[in-house]
Amino acid sequence: MITLEALNEKIDHWLLAHHINLKRPKPPPFESELSQIIQSFIINYGCGMTLEQALAITLTNGSKDPTLLKHIHVSPHAIEGINRYALEVENKEIWRFVRLINQLHLTGSTITRLALEKYHDELWENKLSNVRKKSEKVSVQLTFLLMLSLISVIIVVITPIMLLL
């Protein structure tokens, strides 16, 4: 008789042989902090700080990602540090943020600033929709449990009463 461990081992070998990786890479901690970092950067930059100052203060105070902090402290400029971090991490959302920062650095245009604000709003909308989806899922599960309890009440309480009549 084949054991569960042996079966799992065979499946793992088959997946490895066919180059299938079921584990998704864990997103960097910076991605979860991105909306707060963008918000803080927009406020700092809007208060009259230079782009470099606003970016350096925002990233050192707002991020808990050790890889990003290492790049920020090693690089002479915060923009260079975040570019190196984006090259190392290879994450779509981080690349989008870094491209907007680089464009803002090169052009200094208000349109780029507005695009950064729009990106911030988009991140918050994504978080809100994810929370709504999770809430709906929990609501469906609770409704199912409520229906089960109602059925059990009908069986335990009402059925004996109906049989006695």
DSSP file (Angstrom, degrees, kcal/mol; ACC not computed):
  #  RESIDUE AA STRUCTURE BP1 BP2  ACC     N-H-->O    O-->H-N    N-H-->O    O-->H-N    TCO  KAPPA ALPHA  PHI   PSI    X-CA   Y-CA   Z-CA
    1    1 A M              0   0    0      0, 0.0     2,-0.3     0, 0.0     0, 0.0   0.000 360.0 360.0 360.0 133.9    0.0    0.0    0.0
    2    2 A I        -     0   0    0      1,-0.1     2,-0.1     4,-0.0     0, 0.0  -0.624 360.0-136.5 -84.4 135.4    1.4    3.4   -1.0
    3    3 A T     >  -     0   0    0     -2,-0.3     4,-2.1     1,-0.1     5,-0.2  -0.449  19.7-114.2 -88.5 164.1    1.6    6.0    1.7
    4    4 A L  H  > S+     0   0    0      1,-0.2     4,-2.6     2,-0.2     5,-0.2   0.877 116.4  53.6 -64.1 -38.5    0.6    9.6    1.4
    5    5 A E  H  > S+     0   0    0      2,-0.2     4,-2.2     1,-0.2    -1,-0.2   0.909 108.6  48.8 -64.1 -41.5    4.2   10.8    1.8
    6    6 A A  H  > S+     0   0    0      2,-0.2     4,-2.1     1,-0.2    -1,-0.2   0.896 111.8  49.5 -65.2 -39.9    5.4    8.5   -1.0
    7    7 A L  H  X S+     0   0    0     -4,-2.1     4,-2.3     2,-0.2    -2,-0.2   0.916 110.8  49.5 -65.4 -43.5    2.6    9.8   -3.2
    8    8 A N  H  X S+     0   0    0     -4,-2.6     4,-2.5     1,-0.2    -2,-0.2   0.877 109.7  52.5 -61.9 -37.4    3.5   13.4   -2.4
    9    9 A E  H  X S+     0   0    0     -4,-2.2     4,-2.3     2,-0.2    -2,-0.2   0.906 108.8  49.3 -66.3 -41.1    7.1   12.7   -3.2
   10   10 A K  H  X S+     0   0    0     -4,-2.1     4,-2.3     2,-0.2    -2,-0.2   0.910 111.8  48.9 -63.3 -41.9    6.2   11.2   -6.6
   11   11 A I  H  X S+     0   0    0     -4,-2.3     4,-2.6     2,-0.2    -2,-0.2   0.914 110.4  51.0 -64.4 -42.5    4.1   14.3   -7.4
   12   12 A D  H  X S+     0   0    0     -4,-2.5     4,-2.4     1,-0.2    -2,-0.2   0.905 110.3  49.2 -61.7 -41.7    6.9   16.6   -6.3
   13   13 A H  H  X S+     0   0    0     -4,-2.3     4,-2.5     2,-0.2    -1,-0.2   0.904 111.5  49.5 -64.0 -40.9    9.4   14.7   -8.6
   14   14 A W  H  X S+     0   0    0     -4,-2.3     4,-1.7     2,-0.2    -2,-0.2   0.923 112.4  47.2 -64.5 -43.8    7.0   14.9  -11.5
   15   15 A L  H  <>S+     0   0    0     -4,-2.6     5,-2.9     1,-0.2    -2,-0.2   0.900 113.4  48.6 -63.7 -40.5    6.4   18.7  -11.0
   16   16 A L  H ><5S+     0   0    0     -4,-2.4     3,-1.2     1,-0.2    -2,-0.2   0.888 109.3  52.7 -66.1 -39.2   10.2   19.2  -10.7
   17   17 A A  H 3<5S+     0   0    0     -4,-2.5    -1,-0.2     1,-0.3    -2,-0.2   0.827 112.8  44.4 -66.1 -31.2   10.9   17.2  -13.9
   18   18 A H  T 3<5S-     0   0    0     -4,-1.7    -1,-0.3    -5,-0.2    -2,-0.2   0.245 113.8-117.2 -98.3  12.9    8.4   19.3  -15.8
   19   19 A H  T < 5 +     0   0    0     -3,-1.2     2,-0.6     1,-0.2    -3,-0.2   0.868  60.6 152.7  56.5  42.3    9.6   22.6  -14.4
   20   20 A I      < -     0   0    0     -5,-2.9     2,-0.6    -6,-0.1    -1,-0.2  -0.912  25.3-170.1-105.6 122.9    6.4   23.4  -12.7
   21   21 A N        -     0   0    0     -2,-0.6    -5,-0.0     1,-0.1     0, 0.0  -0.939   8.5-177.5-114.8 110.6    6.6   25.6   -9.6
   22   22 A L        +     0   0    0     -2,-0.6     2,-0.6     2,-0.1    -1,-0.1   0.691  60.2  90.8 -80.7 -18.2    3.4   25.9   -7.7
   23   23 A K  S    S-     0   0    0      3,-0.0     3,-0.0     1,-0.0    -2,-0.0  -0.674  70.9-145.2 -82.3 122.9    4.8   28.3   -5.2
   24   24 A R        -     0   0    0     -2,-0.6     2,-0.1     1,-0.1    -2,-0.1  -0.648  29.9-100.6 -82.8 142.7    4.3   31.9   -6.2
   25   25 A P        -     0   0    0      0, 0.0    -1,-0.1     0, 0.0     0, 0.0  -0.399  39.8-111.8 -64.3 138.0    7.0   34.2   -5.2
   26   26 A K        -     0   0    0     -2,-0.1    -3,-0.0     1,-0.1     0, 0.0  -0.510  34.5-113.2 -70.6 131.2    6.2   36.2   -2.1
   27   27 A P        -     0   0    0      0, 0.0    -1,-0.1     0, 0.0     5,-0.1  -0.348  37.2-100.8 -65.3 146.9    5.7   39.9   -2.9
   28   28 A P    >>  -     0   0    0      0, 0.0     3,-1.4     0, 0.0     4,-0.8  -0.308  28.0-115.8 -65.1 152.3    8.3   42.1   -1.4
   29   29 A P  H 3> S+     0   0    0      0, 0.0     4,-1.1     0, 0.0     3,-0.3   0.787 112.5  67.9 -60.3 -26.0    7.2   44.0    1.8
   30   30 A F  H 3> S+     0   0    0      1,-0.2     4,-0.6     2,-0.2     7,-0.2   0.830  91.3  61.0 -63.5 -31.5    7.6   47.3   -0.1
   31   31 A E  H X4 S+     0   0    0     -3,-1.4     3,-0.7     1,-0.2     4,-0.4   0.891 103.7  48.2 -65.0 -38.7    4.7   46.4   -2.3
   32   32 A S  H 3< S+     0   0    0     -4,-0.8     3,-0.2    -3,-0.3    -1,-0.2   0.781 115.3  45.7 -72.0 -24.3    2.3   46.2    0.6
   33   33 A E  H 3X S+     0   0    0     -4,-1.1     4,-2.3     1,-0.2     3,-0.3   0.486  86.3  99.6 -89.9  -4.3    3.6   49.6    1.9
   34   34 A L  H <X S+     0   0    0     -3,-0.7     4,-2.7    -4,-0.6     5,-0.2   0.845  77.3  50.8 -59.8 -41.9    3.5   51.2   -1.5
   35   35 A S  H  > S+     0   0    0     -4,-0.4     4,-2.0    -3,-0.2    -1,-0.2   0.909 113.7  45.1 -65.5 -39.9    0.2   53.1   -1.2
   36   36 A Q  H  > S+     0   0    0     -3,-0.3     4,-2.5    -4,-0.2    -1,-0.2   0.874 113.3  51.2 -68.4 -36.1    1.3   54.7    2.1
   37   37 A I  H  X S+     0   0    0     -4,-2.3     4,-2.7     2,-0.2    -2,-0.2   0.913 110.1  48.4 -67.9 -42.2    4.7   55.5    0.7
   38   38 A I  H  X S+     0   0    0     -4,-2.7     4,-2.7    -5,-0.2     5,-0.2   0.922 112.0  49.9 -63.1 -42.7    3.2   57.2   -2.4
   39   39 A Q  H  X S+     0   0    0     -4,-2.0     4,-2.0    -5,-0.2    -2,-0.2   0.930 113.0  45.8 -61.5 -45.5    0.9   59.2   -0.1
   40   40 A S  H  X S+     0   0    0     -4,-2.5     4,-2.7     1,-0.2    -1,-0.2   0.891 112.6  51.2 -64.5 -39.8    3.8   60.3    2.1
   41   41 A F  H  X S+     0   0    0     -4,-2.7     4,-3.1     2,-0.2     5,-0.3   0.924 108.7  50.8 -63.6 -44.3    5.9   61.1   -0.9
   42   42 A I  H  X S+     0   0    0     -4,-2.7     4,-2.1     1,-0.2    -1,-0.2   0.903 112.9  46.5 -60.8 -41.3    3.2   63.3   -2.5
   43   43 A I  H  X S+     0   0    0     -4,-2.0     4,-1.1    -5,-0.2    -2,-0.2   0.941 115.2  45.5 -66.5 -47.4    2.7   65.2    0.8
   44   44 A N  H  <>S+     0   0    0     -4,-2.7     5,-1.4     1,-0.2     3,-0.4   0.919 115.7  46.0 -62.5 -44.2    6.5   65.7    1.3
   45   45 A Y  H ><5S+     0   0    0     -4,-3.1     3,-1.1     1,-0.2    -1,-0.2   0.861 111.3  52.9 -68.6 -35.0    7.0   66.7   -2.3
   46   46 A G  H 3<5S+     0   0    0     -4,-2.1    -1,-0.2    -5,-0.3    -2,-0.2   0.709  97.8  66.6 -72.0 -20.2    4.0   69.1   -2.2
   47   47 A C  T 3<5S-     0   0    0     -4,-1.1    -1,-0.2    -3,-0.4    -2,-0.2   0.431 126.0 -92.1 -82.6   2.1    5.4   70.8    0.9
   48   48 A G  T < 5S+     0   0    0     -3,-1.1    -3,-0.2     1,-0.3    -2,-0.1   0.486  79.3 139.1 104.6   2.9    8.3   72.2   -1.1
   49   49 A M      < -     0   0    0     -5,-1.4    -1,-0.3     1,-0.1     2,-0.1  -0.415  58.4-105.1 -72.9 156.2   11.0   69.6   -0.6
   50   50 A T     >  -     0   0    0      1,-0.1     4,-2.9    -2,-0.1     5,-0.2  -0.358  33.0-106.7 -72.3 164.7   13.1   68.7   -3.5
   51   51 A L  H  > S+     0   0    0      1,-0.2     4,-2.5     2,-0.2     5,-0.2   0.913 120.7  49.8 -59.7 -43.4   12.4   65.4   -5.2
   52   52 A E  H  > S+     0   0    0      2,-0.2     4,-2.6     1,-0.2    -1,-0.2   0.920 113.1  45.4 -62.7 -45.9   15.5   63.8   -3.7
   53   53 A Q  H  > S+     0   0    0      2,-0.2     4,-2.7     1,-0.2     5,-0.3   0.936 114.0  48.4 -64.1 -46.8   14.7   65.0   -0.1
   54   54 A A  H  X S+     0   0    0     -4,-2.9     4,-2.2     1,-0.2    -2,-0.2   0.908 114.8  45.5 -61.8 -42.3   11.1   63.9   -0.3
   55   55 A L  H  X S+     0   0    0     -4,-2.5     4,-2.6    -5,-0.2     5,-0.3   0.918 113.7  48.2 -68.0 -44.2   12.0   60.5   -1.7
   56   56 A A  H  X S+     0   0    0     -4,-2.6     4,-2.3    -5,-0.2     5,-0.3   0.933 115.4  43.8 -63.9 -45.9   14.8   59.9    0.8
   57   57 A I  H  X S+     0   0    0     -4,-2.7     4,-2.1    -5,-0.2     5,-0.3   0.920 115.2  49.2 -65.6 -43.0   12.7   60.9    3.8
   58   58 A T  H  X S+     0   0    0     -4,-2.2     4,-2.3    -5,-0.3     5,-0.2   0.923 115.0  43.0 -62.8 -45.3    9.7   58.9    2.6
   59   59 A L  H  X S+     0   0    0     -4,-2.6     4,-1.4     2,-0.2    -2,-0.2   0.900 116.0  45.9 -72.5 -40.0   11.6   55.7    2.0
   60   60 A T  H  < S+     0   0    0     -4,-2.3    -1,-0.2    -5,-0.3    -2,-0.2   0.872 123.6  34.2 -72.0 -34.4   13.8   55.7    5.1
   61   61 A N  H  < S+     0   0    0     -4,-2.1    -2,-0.2    -5,-0.3    -1,-0.2   0.783 124.4  40.6 -88.3 -27.9   10.8   56.6    7.4
   62   62 A G  H  < S+     0   0    0     -4,-2.3     2,-0.3    -5,-0.3    -3,-0.2   0.656  99.5  75.0 -99.4 -16.4    8.0   54.7    5.6
   63   63 A S     <  -     0   0    0     -4,-1.4   -33,-0.1    -5,-0.2   -29,-0.0  -0.768  41.5-177.3-106.5 145.0    9.6   51.4    4.5
   64   64 A K        +     0   0    0     -2,-0.3    -1,-0.1   -35,-0.1   -34,-0.1   0.254  49.6 120.1-113.5   7.7   10.5   48.3    6.6
   65   65 A D     >  -     0   0    0      1,-0.2     4,-2.3   -36,-0.1     5,-0.2  -0.645  51.5-157.5 -76.9 114.7   12.0   46.4    3.6
   66   66 A P  H  > S+     0   0    0      0, 0.0     4,-2.1     0, 0.0    -1,-0.2   0.831  90.2  55.1 -65.4 -31.2   15.6   45.7    4.6
   67   67 A T  H  > S+     0   0    0      2,-0.2     4,-2.0     1,-0.2     5,-0.1   0.925 110.4  45.5 -67.0 -43.1   16.7   45.3    0.9
   68   68 A L  H  > S+     0   0    0      1,-0.2     4,-2.5     2,-0.2     5,-0.2   0.932 112.4  50.4 -64.7 -45.6   15.3   48.7    0.0
   69   69 A L  H  X S+     0   0    0     -4,-2.3     4,-2.3     1,-0.2    -1,-0.2   0.870 108.7  53.2 -61.8 -36.4   16.9   50.4    3.0
   70   70 A K  H  X S+     0   0    0     -4,-2.1     4,-2.0     1,-0.2    -1,-0.2   0.938 111.1  45.7 -62.6 -46.3   20.2   48.8    2.2
   71   71 A H  H  X S+     0   0    0     -4,-2.0     4,-2.0     1,-0.2    -2,-0.2   0.874 112.3  51.3 -65.6 -36.8   20.1   50.2   -1.3
   72   72 A I  H  < S+     0   0    0     -4,-2.5    -1,-0.2     1,-0.2    -2,-0.2   0.912 113.5  43.8 -66.9 -42.0   19.0   53.7   -0.1
   73   73 A H  H  < S+     0   0    0     -4,-2.3    -2,-0.2    -5,-0.2    -1,-0.2   0.819 116.0  47.0 -74.7 -30.3   21.9   53.9    2.4
   74   74 A V  H  < S+     0   0    0     -4,-2.0    -2,-0.2    -5,-0.2    -1,-0.2   0.862 100.3  76.6 -78.6 -36.1   24.5   52.6    0.0
   75   75 A S  S  < S-     0   0    0     -4,-2.0     6,-0.0    -5,-0.2     3,-0.0  -0.444  78.0-134.7 -78.5 147.8   23.6   54.8   -2.9
   76   76 A P  S    S+     0   0    0      0, 0.0     2,-0.4     0, 0.0    -1,-0.1   0.777  93.2  37.6 -70.9 -24.7   24.5   58.5   -3.0
   77   77 A H  S  > S-     0   0    0      1,-0.1     4,-2.0   -21,-0.0     5,-0.1  -0.963  76.1-133.5-128.3 145.6   21.0   59.4   -4.1
   78   78 A A  H  > S+     0   0    0     -2,-0.4     4,-2.6     1,-0.2     5,-0.2   0.850 107.8  57.0 -64.6 -34.0   17.7   58.0   -3.1
   79   79 A I  H  > S+     0   0    0      1,-0.2     4,-1.9     2,-0.2    -1,-0.2   0.916 107.5  47.5 -64.1 -42.3   16.6   57.8   -6.8
   80   80 A E  H  > S+     0   0    0      1,-0.2     4,-2.2     2,-0.2    -1,-0.2   0.896 111.6  52.0 -64.6 -39.4   19.6   55.7   -7.6
   81   81 A G  H  X S+     0   0    0     -4,-2.0     4,-2.2     1,-0.2    -2,-0.2   0.910 110.2  46.3 -64.2 -43.0   18.9   53.4   -4.6
   82   82 A I  H  X S+     0   0    0     -4,-2.6     4,-2.3     2,-0.2    -1,-0.2   0.844 110.8  53.8 -71.9 -30.4   15.3   52.9   -5.6
   83   83 A N  H  X S+     0   0    0     -4,-1.9     4,-1.9    -5,-0.2    -2,-0.2   0.921 110.1  46.8 -65.3 -43.2   16.3   52.1   -9.2
   84   84 A R  H  X S+     0   0    0     -4,-2.2     4,-1.8     2,-0.2    -2,-0.2   0.894 111.8  51.6 -64.3 -39.5   18.8   49.5   -8.0
   85   85 A Y  H  X S+     0   0    0     -4,-2.2     4,-2.5     1,-0.2     5,-0.2   0.922 108.1  51.2 -62.8 -43.7   16.1   48.0   -5.7
   86   86 A A  H  X S+     0   0    0     -4,-2.3     4,-2.1     1,-0.2     5,-0.3   0.870 108.7  52.0 -63.0 -36.6   13.6   47.8   -8.6
   87   87 A L  H  < S+     0   0    0     -4,-1.9    -1,-0.2     1,-0.2    -2,-0.2   0.883 113.4  44.6 -64.9 -37.7   16.2   46.0  -10.7
   88   88 A E  H  < S+     0   0    0     -4,-1.8    -2,-0.2    -5,-0.1    -1,-0.2   0.882 118.4  40.7 -74.3 -38.6   16.8   43.5   -7.9
   89   89 A V  H  < S-     0   0    0     -4,-2.5    -2,-0.2    -5,-0.1    -3,-0.2   0.881  81.2-158.4 -82.2 -39.7   13.1   42.9   -7.0
   90   90 A E     <  +     0   0    0     -4,-2.1     2,-0.4    -5,-0.2    -3,-0.1   0.978  31.7 154.5  55.3  64.1   11.5   42.8  -10.5
   91   91 A N     >  -     0   0    0     -5,-0.3     4,-2.6     1,-0.1    -1,-0.2  -0.977  45.1-138.0-123.7 135.4    8.0   43.6   -9.4
   92   92 A K  H  > S+     0   0    0     -2,-0.4     4,-2.2     1,-0.2     5,-0.1   0.906 102.4  46.5 -60.2 -47.0    5.4   45.2  -11.7
   93   93 A E  H  > S+     0   0    0      1,-0.2     4,-1.9     2,-0.2    -1,-0.2   0.890 114.1  47.9 -66.3 -39.2    3.9   47.6   -9.1
   94   94 A I  H  > S+     0   0    0      2,-0.2     4,-2.7     1,-0.2    -1,-0.2   0.898 110.5  52.2 -68.1 -40.0    7.3   48.7   -7.9
   95   95 A W  H  X S+     0   0    0     -4,-2.6     4,-2.7     1,-0.2    -2,-0.2   0.899 107.6  52.5 -62.2 -39.2    8.5   49.2  -11.5
   96   96 A R  H  X S+     0   0    0     -4,-2.2     4,-1.9    -5,-0.2    -1,-0.2   0.924 111.3  46.0 -62.4 -44.1    5.5   51.4  -12.2
   97   97 A F  H  X S+     0   0    0     -4,-1.9     4,-2.3     2,-0.2    -2,-0.2   0.920 113.2  49.5 -63.0 -44.9    6.2   53.5   -9.1
   98   98 A V  H  X S+     0   0    0     -4,-2.7     4,-2.8     1,-0.2     5,-0.2   0.885 108.3  53.1 -65.6 -39.0    9.9   53.8  -10.0
   99   99 A R  H  X S+     0   0    0     -4,-2.7     4,-2.5     2,-0.2    -1,-0.2   0.918 110.0  48.4 -61.8 -42.0    9.1   54.8  -13.6
  100  100 A L  H  X S+     0   0    0     -4,-1.9     4,-2.4     2,-0.2    -2,-0.2   0.902 111.9  49.3 -64.6 -40.3    6.9   57.6  -12.4
  101  101 A I  H  X S+     0   0    0     -4,-2.3     4,-2.4     2,-0.2    -2,-0.2   0.927 112.2  47.9 -64.1 -44.6    9.5   58.8  -10.0
  102  102 A N  H  X S+     0   0    0     -4,-2.8     4,-2.4     2,-0.2    -2,-0.2   0.898 112.3  49.2 -63.0 -40.2   12.2   58.8  -12.7
  103  103 A Q  H  X>S+     0   0    0     -4,-2.5     4,-2.9     2,-0.2     5,-0.7   0.902 111.2  49.5 -66.2 -39.9    9.9   60.6  -15.1
  104  104 A L  H  X5S+     0   0    0     -4,-2.4     4,-1.1     1,-0.2    -2,-0.2   0.886 111.4  50.5 -64.3 -38.0    9.1   63.2  -12.4
  105  105 A H  H  <5S+     0   0    0     -4,-2.4    -2,-0.2    -5,-0.2    -1,-0.2   0.900 116.3  40.5 -65.4 -41.6   12.9   63.6  -11.8
  106  106 A L  H  <5S+     0   0    0     -4,-2.4    -2,-0.2    -5,-0.1    -1,-0.2   0.900 133.0  18.7 -76.7 -41.3   13.6   64.1  -15.5
  107  107 A T  H  <5S-     0   0    0     -4,-2.9    -3,-0.2    -5,-0.2    -2,-0.2   0.829  75.0-152.9-101.9 -37.2   10.7   66.3  -16.4
  108  108 A G     << +     0   0    0     -4,-1.1    -4,-0.1    -5,-0.7    -3,-0.1   0.711  39.9 160.9  69.3  19.7    9.3   67.8  -13.2
  109  109 A S     >  -     0   0    0     -6,-0.3     4,-1.3     1,-0.1    -1,-0.2  -0.381  50.0-134.2 -79.1 152.2    5.9   68.1  -14.9
  110  110 A T  H  > S+     0   0    0      1,-0.2     4,-2.4     2,-0.2     5,-0.2   0.761 105.4  64.5 -72.4 -25.3    2.7   68.4  -13.0
  111  111 A I  H  > S+     0   0    0      2,-0.2     4,-2.2     1,-0.2    -1,-0.2   0.896 101.9  48.9 -65.2 -39.1    1.1   65.8  -15.3
  112  112 A T  H  > S+     0   0    0      2,-0.2     4,-2.2     1,-0.2    -1,-0.2   0.892 109.9  51.7 -66.3 -38.8    3.6   63.2  -13.9
  113  113 A R  H  X S+     0   0    0     -4,-1.3     4,-2.0     2,-0.2    -2,-0.2   0.909 110.1  48.7 -62.7 -41.3    2.6   64.3  -10.3
  114  114 A L  H  X S+     0   0    0     -4,-2.4     4,-2.4     2,-0.2    -2,-0.2   0.872 109.1  53.2 -65.4 -36.8   -1.0   63.9  -11.2
  115  115 A A  H  X S+     0   0    0     -4,-2.2     4,-2.3     2,-0.2    -2,-0.2   0.880 107.9  51.2 -64.8 -37.4   -0.2   60.4  -12.6
  116  116 A L  H  X S+     0   0    0     -4,-2.2     4,-2.0     2,-0.2    -2,-0.2   0.900 110.8  48.1 -65.2 -41.0    1.5   59.5   -9.4
  117  117 A E  H  X S+     0   0    0     -4,-2.0     4,-2.2     2,-0.2    -2,-0.2   0.893 111.4  50.3 -65.7 -39.4   -1.6   60.7   -7.4
  118  118 A K  H  X S+     0   0    0     -4,-2.4     4,-2.3     2,-0.2    -2,-0.2   0.896 108.8  52.0 -65.4 -39.4   -3.9   58.6   -9.8
  119  119 A Y  H  X S+     0   0    0     -4,-2.3     4,-2.2     2,-0.2    -1,-0.2   0.898 108.1  52.3 -62.7 -40.2   -1.7   55.6   -9.2
  120  120 A H  H  X S+     0   0    0     -4,-2.0     4,-2.0     1,-0.2    -2,-0.2   0.927 110.1  48.0 -59.6 -46.5   -2.0   56.1   -5.5
  121  121 A D  H  X S+     0   0    0     -4,-2.2     4,-2.2     1,-0.2    -2,-0.2   0.879 109.6  53.5 -63.1 -37.5   -5.8   56.2   -5.8
  122  122 A E  H  X S+     0   0    0     -4,-2.3     4,-2.2     2,-0.2    -1,-0.2   0.897 106.7  51.6 -64.3 -40.8   -5.7   53.1   -8.0
  123  123 A L  H  X S+     0   0    0     -4,-2.2     4,-2.1     1,-0.2    -1,-0.2   0.911 110.5  48.5 -62.2 -41.9   -3.8   51.2   -5.3
  124  124 A W  H  X S+     0   0    0     -4,-2.0     4,-2.4     1,-0.2    -2,-0.2   0.884 109.7  52.0 -66.5 -37.6   -6.3   52.1   -2.7
  125  125 A E  H  X S+     0   0    0     -4,-2.2     4,-2.5     2,-0.2    -1,-0.2   0.894 108.8  51.3 -64.3 -39.1   -9.2   51.0   -5.0
  126  126 A N  H  X S+     0   0    0     -4,-2.2     4,-2.1     2,-0.2    -2,-0.2   0.914 110.6  48.1 -63.3 -42.6   -7.5   47.7   -5.5
  127  127 A K  H  X S+     0   0    0     -4,-2.1     4,-2.1     1,-0.2    -2,-0.2   0.916 111.9  50.1 -63.1 -42.1   -7.1   47.2   -1.7
  128  128 A L  H  X S+     0   0    0     -4,-2.4     4,-2.2     1,-0.2    -2,-0.2   0.901 110.2  49.0 -63.9 -42.2  -10.8   48.2   -1.2
  129  129 A S  H  X S+     0   0    0     -4,-2.5     4,-2.3     2,-0.2    -1,-0.2   0.873 109.9  52.5 -67.4 -35.5  -12.0   45.7   -3.9
  130  130 A N  H  X S+     0   0    0     -4,-2.1     4,-2.1     2,-0.2    -2,-0.2   0.898 109.7  48.9 -64.6 -39.7   -9.9   42.9   -2.3
  131  131 A V  H  X S+     0   0    0     -4,-2.1     4,-2.4     2,-0.2    -2,-0.2   0.902 110.6  51.0 -65.8 -40.2  -11.4   43.6    1.1
  132  132 A R  H  X S+     0   0    0     -4,-2.2     4,-2.5     2,-0.2    -2,-0.2   0.913 109.3  50.5 -63.2 -42.4  -14.9   43.6   -0.5
  133  133 A K  H  X S+     0   0    0     -4,-2.3     4,-2.1     1,-0.2    -2,-0.2   0.920 112.0  46.8 -62.0 -43.7  -14.2   40.2   -2.1
  134  134 A K  H  X S+     0   0    0     -4,-2.1     4,-2.2     1,-0.2    -1,-0.2   0.889 111.4  52.1 -65.6 -38.2  -13.0   38.7    1.1
  135  135 A S  H  X S+     0   0    0     -4,-2.4     4,-2.4     1,-0.2    -2,-0.2   0.908 109.4  49.1 -64.1 -42.5  -16.0   40.1    3.0
  136  136 A E  H  X S+     0   0    0     -4,-2.5     4,-2.2     2,-0.2    -1,-0.2   0.885 109.9  52.3 -64.2 -38.4  -18.4   38.6    0.4
  137  137 A K  H  X S+     0   0    0     -4,-2.1     4,-2.0     2,-0.2    -2,-0.2   0.922 111.4  45.6 -64.2 -44.0  -16.7   35.2    0.8
  138  138 A V  H  X S+     0   0    0     -4,-2.2     4,-2.6     1,-0.2    -2,-0.2   0.893 110.7  54.5 -65.8 -39.3  -17.0   35.3    4.5
  139  139 A S  H  X S+     0   0    0     -4,-2.4     4,-2.2     1,-0.2    -2,-0.2   0.901 108.0  48.9 -61.8 -41.7  -20.6   36.4    4.2
  140  140 A V  H  X S+     0   0    0     -4,-2.2     4,-2.1     2,-0.2    -1,-0.2   0.911 111.5  49.7 -64.5 -41.8  -21.4   33.4    2.0
  141  141 A Q  H  X S+     0   0    0     -4,-2.0     4,-2.0     1,-0.2    -2,-0.2   0.907 111.4  48.4 -65.0 -40.6  -19.7   31.0    4.4
  142  142 A L  H  X S+     0   0    0     -4,-2.6     4,-2.3     2,-0.2    -1,-0.2   0.869 109.1  53.4 -67.9 -35.2  -21.7   32.5    7.3
  143  143 A T  H  X S+     0   0    0     -4,-2.2     4,-2.3     2,-0.2    -1,-0.2   0.907 107.6  51.6 -63.9 -41.4  -24.9   32.2    5.4
  144  144 A F  H  X S+     0   0    0     -4,-2.1     4,-2.2     1,-0.2    -2,-0.2   0.920 110.3  48.3 -60.5 -44.3  -24.2   28.5    4.8
  145  145 A L  H  X S+     0   0    0     -4,-2.0     4,-2.3     1,-0.2    -2,-0.2   0.890 109.8  52.6 -64.1 -38.6  -23.6   28.0    8.5
  146  146 A L  H  X S+     0   0    0     -4,-2.3     4,-2.2     2,-0.2    -1,-0.2   0.896 108.5  50.2 -63.4 -40.5  -26.8   29.8    9.3
  147  147 A M  H  X S+     0   0    0     -4,-2.3     4,-2.4     2,-0.2    -2,-0.2   0.893 109.5  51.5 -65.4 -39.7  -28.8   27.5    6.9
  148  148 A L  H  X S+     0   0    0     -4,-2.2     4,-2.2     1,-0.2    -2,-0.2   0.908 110.4  48.1 -63.0 -41.2  -27.2   24.5    8.5
  149  149 A S  H  X S+     0   0    0     -4,-2.3     4,-2.1     2,-0.2    -2,-0.2   0.880 110.5  51.9 -68.0 -35.6  -28.2   25.6   12.0
  150  150 A L  H  X S+     0   0    0     -4,-2.2     4,-2.2     2,-0.2    -2,-0.2   0.907 109.8  49.3 -65.0 -41.2  -31.7   26.4   10.7
  151  151 A I  H  X S+     0   0    0     -4,-2.4     4,-2.4     1,-0.2    -2,-0.2   0.901 110.2  50.7 -64.1 -40.7  -32.0   22.9    9.3
  152  152 A S  H  X S+     0   0    0     -4,-2.2     4,-2.8     2,-0.2     5,-0.3   0.884 109.3  51.0 -66.4 -36.5  -30.8   21.3   12.5
  153  153 A V  H  X>S+     0   0    0     -4,-2.1     4,-2.7     2,-0.2     5,-1.1   0.914 110.3  50.0 -64.6 -42.2  -33.4   23.4   14.5
  154  154 A I  I  <>S+     0   0    0     -4,-2.2     5,-1.9     3,-0.2     4,-0.2   0.924 115.1  43.3 -61.8 -43.8  -36.1   22.1   12.2
  155  155 A I  I  <5S+     0   0    0     -4,-2.4    -2,-0.2     3,-0.2    -1,-0.2   0.924 121.4  38.1 -68.9 -44.3  -35.0   18.5   12.6
  156  156 A V  I  <5S+     0   0    0     -4,-2.8    -2,-0.2    -5,-0.2    -3,-0.2   0.870 131.4  19.6 -79.1 -37.3  -34.5   18.6   16.3
  157  157 A V  I  X5S+     0   0    0     -4,-2.7     4,-1.1    -5,-0.3    -3,-0.2   0.890 126.0  38.6-102.1 -51.6  -37.4   20.8   17.5
  158  158 A I  I  ><S+     0   0    0     -5,-1.1     4,-2.4    -4,-0.2     5,-0.2   0.871 107.6  60.0 -78.5 -36.2  -40.1   21.0   14.9
  159  159 A T  H  ><S+     0   0    0     -5,-1.9     4,-2.0     1,-0.2    -1,-0.2   0.921 105.7  47.6 -61.5 -46.2  -40.1   17.4   13.6
  160  160 A P  H  > S+     0   0    0      0, 0.0     4,-1.6     0, 0.0    -1,-0.2   0.882 111.8  51.8 -62.8 -34.4  -40.9   15.8   17.1
  161  161 A I  H  X S+     0   0    0     -4,-1.1     4,-1.0     1,-0.2    -2,-0.2   0.923 110.0  48.3 -66.3 -42.4  -43.7   18.4   17.5
  162  162 A M  H  < S+     0   0    0     -4,-2.4     3,-0.2     1,-0.2    -1,-0.2   0.850 109.4  53.2 -65.9 -34.6  -45.2   17.5   14.2
  163  163 A L  H  < S+     0   0    0     -4,-2.0    -1,-0.2     1,-0.2    -2,-0.2   0.827 105.9  54.0 -70.3 -30.7  -45.0   13.8   14.9
  164  164 A L  H  <        0   0    0     -4,-1.6    -1,-0.2     1,-0.2    -2,-0.2   0.729 360.0 360.0 -75.6 -22.0  -46.9   14.3   18.2
  165  165 A L     <        0   0    0     -4,-1.0    -1,-0.2    -3,-0.2    -2,-0.2   0.486 360.0 360.0 -78.9 360.0  -49.8   16.1   16.5
